[in-house]
Amino acid sequence: MSKTTDTPPADTPETPDVPETPEAQAAPAAAAAPAAAPTVDPRLLVREEGFKGYLADFKRKVRGGELGSLPVVVGLAIIWVVFQSQDSLFLTATNLANISFFLAATGMLAIGLVFVLLLGEIDLSVGSVSGLSSAVFAVLSVSHGMNALLAVILAIATGAAIGALHGYFFAKLGVPAFVVTLAGNLGWNGLMLWLLGSTGSISIKDAGFLHLLGQQAFFMGSDISGAYILATLAVAALLGGSLIEQSRRRKAGVPFRPTSEIALRAGALAVVAFAAAYMLNQANGVPVALVIFLGALVVTDFVLRRTSYGRKIFAVGGSIEAARRAGINVALIRISVYAISGAFAALGGLFFAAQTYTANLGAGGGNILMMAIAAAVIGGTSLFGGRGTVWSALLGMLVIQSIQTGLDLLNMNTSLQYMITGAVLLAAVVIDSLSRKTQKASGRG
């Protein structure tokens, strides 16, 4: 019996026996399987669920340790309730106006310290730099008759140069920031004493830029419309900026805030802003010092959140090595941040000088440094770096100034103020530490 060989039909071309690739083997299975659903950004799901979604997202963040400004806001509300229950004058327009004015000077120092704390570092020289800058202004404008505005510019430039020098020793020579700024705290205080001379005090005229920072200067004078104009501008700025960002993100095809959320945010700000305007108008109006302080907060917040420079600061504070590998000039960021801290310390020193219209031996001394650091930390800026906002300076100073003013109304000793402020500071650091641990445990740290 003979074998027969099957041959392909003449009209069928013979194909070589090629092994199937993994892609070819998976093709039938892929064709049979249903198409995978596109990935949806969880933020879109939250917004689609409305209020319920935002509430669930808020609970998730709290459980994950992302507390934000919640602890300080709750603490501030408790402080106000306690002092108001002890003295009905606490929440009067006059007292609230005093709080809003006196928080501005130390708050300026706190803004600069927020930049430094975002790097996970510290600046112990801001107190003496503020005192030195007020002395520089007094010597130039009073003793040498220089134009007041030019003297202001040179005083702020002096603070920035000192800060940059501290940053150079830290970033380029590797000297610990704690040591550099501690040495600066002593050295610049000595230079201030030398500039003030044997009298130890120089009186400054209540005129020009210093008058704007004084307690008798109010936005648009006694015209109550000034406060409402500021409130309207604040709400319009938030609304306009949010709508522009919404349009930009919509065109880019990335998640954006719905119009209803933007309207809710603007409405909440409007309630706070116009209530504050009404209360301040019951006194003498909005202090110019407060307006300048709030303006500085807006500008620095924009720099930190909306510019590449701000993102680099957060990157360096989060991980120096990762920032360096990403191509960030770590040394330059460090030097510039300390220069910013020095400039704001100098500006704060001018605020202090405007309160008394003198530059004296006590400028920048006492507990100013500790209060500025406490304000930044109490407000929510982490001591560990990489997390915080300049609005911490405002929230922290509201807490500290409220405690001080409340105790003054109750005629209590200053020592009690220090103890309470110290306890609040410790509580803020403990909350920050626990928050970081919770975030790491939930995979968010």
C-alpha positions as CSV (number, residue, x, y, z in Angstrom):
1,M,0.0,0.0,0.0
2,S,1.6,3.2,-1.1
3,K,1.6,6.6,0.7
4,T,-0.2,9.5,-0.7
5,T,0.9,13.1,-0.2
6,D,-1.6,15.9,0.2
7,T,-0.8,18.9,-1.9
8,P,-2.3,22.2,-1.7
9,P,-4.7,23.4,-4.4
10,A,-3.1,25.1,-7.3
11,D,-4.9,28.3,-6.6
12,T,-3.9,28.4,-2.9
13,P,-0.4,29.9,-2.4
14,E,1.7,28.1,0.2
15,T,2.6,30.2,3.2
16,P,5.6,29.6,5.3
17,D,5.2,28.2,8.8
18,V,5.9,31.3,10.9
19,P,5.5,31.0,14.7
20,E,2.8,33.3,16.2
21,T,4.0,36.3,18.2
22,P,2.6,36.9,21.7
23,E,0.7,39.9,20.3
24,A,-0.8,37.7,17.6
25,Q,-1.8,35.1,20.1
26,A,-3.4,37.7,22.4
27,A,-5.3,39.3,19.5
28,P,-8.3,37.0,19.5
29,A,-8.7,37.2,23.2
30,A,-8.5,41.0,23.1
31,A,-11.0,41.1,20.3
32,A,-13.4,38.8,22.3
33,A,-13.0,40.7,25.5
34,P,-15.0,43.9,26.1
35,A,-13.2,47.2,25.7
36,A,-11.7,48.5,29.0
37,A,-13.5,51.4,30.5
38,P,-11.5,54.7,30.4
39,T,-9.9,55.8,33.6
40,V,-11.9,58.5,35.3
41,D,-10.2,61.1,37.5
42,P,-11.6,60.6,41.1
43,R,-12.0,64.4,41.4
44,L,-14.6,64.3,38.6
45,L,-16.5,61.6,40.5
46,V,-16.5,63.7,43.6
47,R,-17.9,66.7,41.8
48,E,-20.5,64.7,40.0
49,E,-21.9,63.5,43.3
50,G,-22.4,67.1,44.5
51,F,-22.4,67.9,48.2
52,K,-22.4,64.2,49.2
53,G,-19.3,63.7,47.2
54,Y,-17.4,66.6,48.7
55,L,-18.4,65.4,52.2
56,A,-17.2,61.9,51.5
57,D,-13.9,63.3,50.1
58,F,-13.5,65.6,53.1
59,K,-13.9,62.6,55.5
60,R,-11.4,60.6,53.4
61,K,-8.8,63.4,53.7
62,V,-9.3,63.7,57.4
63,R,-8.9,59.9,57.9
64,G,-5.8,60.1,55.8
65,G,-4.3,62.9,57.9
66,E,-4.8,65.7,55.4
67,L,-6.2,68.2,57.9
68,G,-5.2,71.4,56.2
69,S,-6.2,74.5,58.1
70,L,-9.0,72.7,60.0
71,P,-7.3,72.5,63.4
72,V,-6.3,76.2,63.5
73,V,-9.7,77.4,62.4
74,V,-11.4,75.2,65.1
75,G,-8.9,76.4,67.6
76,L,-9.4,80.1,66.7
77,A,-13.2,79.7,67.1
78,I,-12.7,78.1,70.5
79,I,-10.4,81.0,71.6
80,W,-12.9,83.6,70.5
81,V,-15.8,81.9,72.2
82,V,-13.8,81.5,75.5
83,F,-12.6,85.1,75.6
84,Q,-16.0,86.5,74.6
85,S,-17.6,84.6,77.4
86,Q,-15.2,86.1,79.8
87,D,-15.4,89.7,78.5
88,S,-18.1,91.0,76.2
89,L,-15.7,93.6,74.8
90,F,-13.5,91.0,73.0
91,L,-15.6,90.8,69.8
92,T,-16.3,94.5,69.6
93,A,-15.3,96.4,66.5
94,T,-12.6,98.3,68.3
95,N,-10.9,95.2,69.7
96,L,-11.1,93.4,66.4
97,A,-9.6,96.4,64.6
98,N,-6.7,96.4,67.1
99,I,-6.1,92.7,66.4
100,S,-6.1,93.3,62.7
101,F,-3.6,96.1,63.0
102,F,-1.1,94.6,65.4
103,L,-0.8,91.2,63.7
104,A,0.6,92.8,60.5
105,A,4.2,93.5,61.8
106,T,5.0,90.0,63.1
107,G,2.9,88.6,60.3
108,M,5.4,90.0,57.8
109,L,8.2,88.1,59.5
110,A,6.1,85.0,59.5
111,I,5.5,85.2,55.7
112,G,9.3,85.1,55.1
113,L,9.7,82.2,57.6
114,V,7.0,80.2,55.7
115,F,9.4,80.2,52.7
116,V,12.2,78.9,54.9
117,L,10.1,76.3,56.7
118,L,8.9,74.9,53.3
119,L,12.6,73.9,52.8
120,G,12.6,72.2,56.2
121,E,15.0,74.8,57.6
122,I,14.9,77.7,60.1
123,D,15.9,81.3,60.2
124,L,16.8,82.6,63.7
125,S,18.0,86.0,62.5
126,V,14.7,87.6,61.4
127,G,14.2,89.4,64.7
128,S,17.6,91.2,64.6
129,V,17.4,91.8,60.8
130,S,14.0,93.5,61.4
131,G,15.6,95.7,64.1
132,L,18.7,96.5,61.9
133,S,16.5,97.5,59.0
134,S,14.5,99.9,61.0
135,A,17.8,101.4,62.3
136,V,19.1,101.7,58.7
137,F,15.9,103.5,57.7
138,A,16.2,105.9,60.7
139,V,19.8,106.7,60.1
140,L,19.4,107.3,56.4
141,S,16.1,109.3,56.5
142,V,16.6,111.2,59.8
143,S,20.4,111.5,60.4
144,H,21.4,111.9,56.7
145,G,18.2,113.5,55.3
146,M,17.7,110.9,52.6
147,N,14.4,110.7,50.7
148,A,12.1,108.5,52.8
149,L,11.0,106.2,50.0
150,L,14.6,105.6,48.9
151,A,15.5,104.9,52.6
152,V,12.7,102.3,52.7
153,I,14.0,100.6,49.5
154,L,17.6,100.5,50.9
155,A,16.4,99.1,54.2
156,I,14.5,96.3,52.5
157,A,17.4,95.7,50.2
158,T,19.7,95.4,53.3
159,G,17.4,92.7,54.7
160,A,17.4,90.8,51.4
161,A,21.2,91.0,51.1
162,I,21.7,89.7,54.7
163,G,19.3,86.8,54.0
164,A,21.2,86.0,50.7
165,L,24.5,86.0,52.7
166,H,23.0,83.5,55.2
167,G,21.8,81.4,52.3
168,Y,25.2,81.4,50.7
169,F,26.9,80.1,53.8
170,F,24.3,77.5,54.1
171,A,23.9,76.4,50.5
172,K,27.4,76.8,49.2
173,L,29.7,76.3,52.2
174,G,27.5,73.7,54.0
175,V,27.3,75.5,57.3
176,P,24.0,74.4,59.1
177,A,21.3,77.0,58.7
178,F,20.7,76.9,62.5
179,V,24.3,78.0,63.2
180,V,24.5,80.6,60.4
181,T,21.2,82.4,61.4
182,L,22.0,82.1,65.1
183,A,25.3,83.8,64.5
184,G,23.5,86.4,62.4
185,N,21.0,87.0,65.1
186,L,23.8,88.0,67.4
187,G,25.9,89.9,64.8
188,W,23.2,92.0,63.2
189,N,21.9,92.9,66.6
190,G,25.3,94.3,67.5
191,L,25.4,96.2,64.2
192,M,22.0,97.7,65.0
193,L,23.3,98.9,68.4
194,W,26.4,100.5,66.7
195,L,24.2,102.3,64.2
196,L,21.9,103.8,66.8
197,G,24.9,105.2,68.7
198,S,25.1,106.3,72.3
199,T,21.5,107.6,72.5
200,G,20.2,104.1,71.5
201,S,17.1,105.6,69.9
202,I,16.2,107.7,66.8
203,S,12.7,109.3,66.5
204,I,11.0,109.0,63.1
205,K,8.5,111.5,61.7
206,D,4.9,110.4,61.3
207,A,5.0,111.1,57.5
208,G,5.4,109.4,54.2
209,F,5.6,105.6,54.0
210,L,5.9,105.2,57.7
211,H,2.7,107.0,58.2
212,L,0.9,104.5,56.0
213,L,2.0,101.7,58.4
214,G,1.0,103.6,61.5
215,Q,-2.1,103.1,63.6
216,Q,-3.7,106.3,62.4
217,A,-3.6,105.5,58.7
218,F,-6.8,103.9,57.2
219,F,-7.6,102.9,53.6
220,M,-9.5,105.8,52.1
221,G,-9.5,107.6,55.4
222,S,-12.8,107.7,57.3
223,D,-14.8,106.8,54.1
224,I,-16.6,103.6,54.9
225,S,-16.8,102.7,51.2
226,G,-13.1,101.8,51.3
227,A,-13.7,98.6,53.3
228,Y,-16.5,97.6,51.0
229,I,-14.4,98.3,47.9
230,L,-11.6,96.1,49.2
231,A,-14.2,93.3,49.9
232,T,-15.6,93.6,46.4
233,L,-12.2,93.5,44.9
234,A,-11.3,90.4,46.8
235,V,-14.5,88.5,45.7
236,A,-14.1,89.7,42.1
237,A,-10.4,88.5,42.1
238,L,-11.4,85.1,43.3
239,L,-14.3,84.8,41.0
240,G,-12.4,86.0,37.9
241,G,-9.3,83.9,38.6
242,S,-11.4,80.8,39.2
243,L,-13.3,81.3,36.0
244,I,-10.2,81.9,34.0
245,E,-8.6,78.7,35.4
246,Q,-11.8,76.8,34.7
247,S,-11.7,77.9,31.1
248,R,-8.0,77.0,30.7
249,R,-8.4,73.6,32.3
250,R,-11.5,72.8,30.2
251,K,-9.6,73.6,27.0
252,A,-6.7,71.4,28.1
253,G,-9.1,68.5,28.8
254,V,-8.2,68.2,32.5
255,P,-10.5,68.2,35.6
256,F,-11.8,71.6,36.5
257,R,-14.1,73.1,39.1
258,P,-17.7,73.3,38.1
259,T,-19.3,76.8,38.1
260,S,-21.5,75.9,41.1
261,E,-18.4,75.2,43.2
262,I,-16.8,78.5,42.1
263,A,-20.0,80.4,43.0
264,L,-20.1,78.7,46.4
265,R,-16.5,79.6,47.1
266,A,-17.0,83.2,46.0
267,G,-20.1,83.4,48.1
268,A,-18.3,82.2,51.2
269,L,-15.5,84.7,50.7
270,A,-18.1,87.5,50.2
271,V,-19.8,86.7,53.5
272,V,-16.4,86.8,55.4
273,A,-15.1,89.8,53.5
274,F,-18.2,92.0,53.9
275,A,-18.7,91.0,57.5
276,A,-15.1,92.0,58.3
277,A,-15.6,95.3,56.4
278,Y,-18.7,96.0,58.4
279,M,-17.0,95.3,61.7
280,L,-13.9,97.4,60.8
281,N,-16.1,100.3,59.7
282,Q,-17.7,100.3,63.1
283,A,-14.3,101.4,64.4
284,N,-12.2,103.6,62.0
285,G,-12.0,101.6,58.9
286,V,-9.4,99.2,57.4
287,P,-5.8,99.9,58.6
288,V,-3.4,100.4,55.7
289,A,-1.0,98.1,57.4
290,L,-3.5,95.3,57.2
291,V,-4.1,96.1,53.5
292,I,-0.4,95.9,52.8
293,F,-0.1,92.6,54.8
294,L,-3.0,91.0,52.9
295,G,-1.6,92.2,49.6
296,A,1.8,90.6,50.5
297,L,-0.1,87.3,51.3
298,V,-1.9,87.4,47.9
299,V,1.3,88.0,45.9
300,T,3.4,85.4,47.8
301,D,0.6,82.8,47.6
302,F,0.5,83.3,43.8
303,V,4.3,82.9,43.6
304,L,4.2,79.6,45.6
305,R,1.2,78.0,44.0
306,R,1.2,79.4,40.4
307,T,4.9,79.7,39.4
308,S,7.6,77.2,38.6
309,Y,9.8,78.9,41.2
310,G,7.2,78.1,43.9
311,R,6.9,74.5,42.7
312,K,10.7,74.2,43.0
313,I,10.6,75.4,46.6
314,F,8.1,72.6,47.4
315,A,10.2,70.1,45.5
316,V,13.4,71.0,47.4
317,G,11.5,70.9,50.7
318,G,10.0,67.5,49.8
319,S,13.2,65.8,48.8
320,I,16.5,67.5,48.1
321,E,18.0,64.6,46.2
322,A,14.9,64.1,44.0
323,A,14.9,67.9,43.3
324,R,18.6,67.8,42.3
325,R,18.0,64.8,40.0
326,A,15.1,66.7,38.4
327,G,17.5,69.5,37.4
328,I,16.6,72.0,40.0
329,N,19.4,74.3,41.2
330,V,19.1,73.5,44.9
331,A,21.7,76.0,46.0
332,L,20.1,78.9,44.1
333,I,16.6,78.1,45.6
334,R,18.0,78.0,49.1
335,I,19.9,81.3,48.7
336,S,16.8,83.0,47.2
337,V,14.5,81.7,49.9
338,Y,16.7,83.2,52.6
339,A,16.9,86.5,50.7
340,I,13.1,86.5,50.7
341,S,13.0,85.8,54.4
342,G,15.4,88.7,55.0
343,A,13.4,91.1,52.9
344,F,10.2,90.3,54.7
345,A,12.0,90.6,58.1
346,A,13.1,94.1,57.0
347,L,9.6,95.1,56.0
348,G,8.3,93.8,59.3
349,G,10.9,96.0,61.0
350,L,9.5,99.0,59.3
351,F,6.0,98.0,60.5
352,F,7.3,97.9,64.1
353,A,9.0,101.3,63.7
354,A,5.8,102.8,62.4
355,Q,3.9,101.6,65.5
356,T,6.1,103.7,67.8
357,Y,7.8,106.1,65.3
358,T,11.2,105.2,66.8
359,A,14.1,102.9,66.1
360,N,15.5,101.9,69.4
361,L,17.6,99.2,71.2
362,G,14.5,97.0,71.7
363,A,13.7,96.7,68.0
364,G,13.5,93.1,66.9
365,G,14.1,91.8,70.4
366,G,12.0,90.2,73.0
367,N,9.8,87.5,71.8
368,I,9.3,88.7,68.2
369,L,11.3,85.9,66.7
370,M,9.5,83.2,68.7
371,M,6.1,84.7,67.9
372,A,6.9,84.8,64.1
373,I,8.0,81.2,64.1
374,A,5.0,80.2,66.2
375,A,2.6,82.0,63.8
376,A,3.9,80.1,60.8
377,V,3.8,76.7,62.5
378,I,0.5,77.2,64.3
379,G,-1.0,78.4,61.0
380,G,-0.3,75.0,59.5
381,T,3.2,75.1,57.9
382,S,5.1,71.9,58.6
383,L,8.5,72.0,60.4
384,F,9.5,69.0,58.3
385,G,9.3,70.9,55.0
386,G,7.4,70.5,51.8
387,R,4.0,71.4,53.1
388,G,2.4,74.7,54.0
389,T,1.0,78.0,52.7
390,V,1.7,81.7,53.3
391,W,-1.9,82.0,54.7
392,S,-0.5,80.2,57.7
393,A,1.0,83.5,58.7
394,L,-2.4,85.1,58.8
395,L,-4.1,82.2,60.7
396,G,-1.3,81.8,63.1
397,M,-1.1,85.5,63.9
398,L,-4.9,85.7,64.4
399,V,-4.5,82.9,67.0
400,I,-1.5,84.6,68.8
401,Q,-2.9,88.1,68.7
402,S,-6.3,87.0,69.9
403,I,-4.7,85.3,72.9
404,Q,-2.6,88.4,73.7
405,T,-5.5,90.8,73.3
406,G,-7.9,88.6,75.2
407,L,-5.5,88.2,78.2
408,D,-4.9,92.0,78.1
409,L,-8.7,92.6,78.4
410,L,-8.8,90.2,81.4
411,N,-5.7,92.0,83.0
412,M,-3.8,88.8,83.2
413,N,0.0,88.5,83.4
414,T,2.1,88.4,80.3
415,S,3.7,85.1,81.6
416,L,0.3,83.4,81.1
417,Q,0.3,84.6,77.5
418,Y,3.7,82.9,76.9
419,M,2.5,79.7,78.5
420,I,-0.7,79.5,76.5
421,T,1.0,80.4,73.2
422,G,3.7,77.8,74.0
423,A,1.0,75.1,74.6
424,V,-0.8,76.1,71.4
425,L,2.5,75.8,69.5
426,L,3.3,72.4,70.9
427,A,-0.2,71.3,70.0
428,A,0.3,72.5,66.4
429,V,3.5,70.5,66.1
430,V,2.0,67.4,67.6
431,I,-0.9,67.6,65.2
432,D,1.5,68.0,62.3
433,S,3.5,65.0,63.4
434,L,0.5,62.8,63.9
435,S,-0.9,64.0,60.5
436,R,2.3,63.0,58.7
437,K,2.3,59.5,60.4
438,T,-1.4,59.0,59.4
439,Q,-0.6,60.0,55.9
440,K,2.3,57.5,55.7
441,A,0.2,54.8,57.2
442,S,-2.5,55.4,54.5
443,G,0.0,55.5,51.7
444,R,-0.2,59.3,51.2
445,G,3.0,60.4,53.0
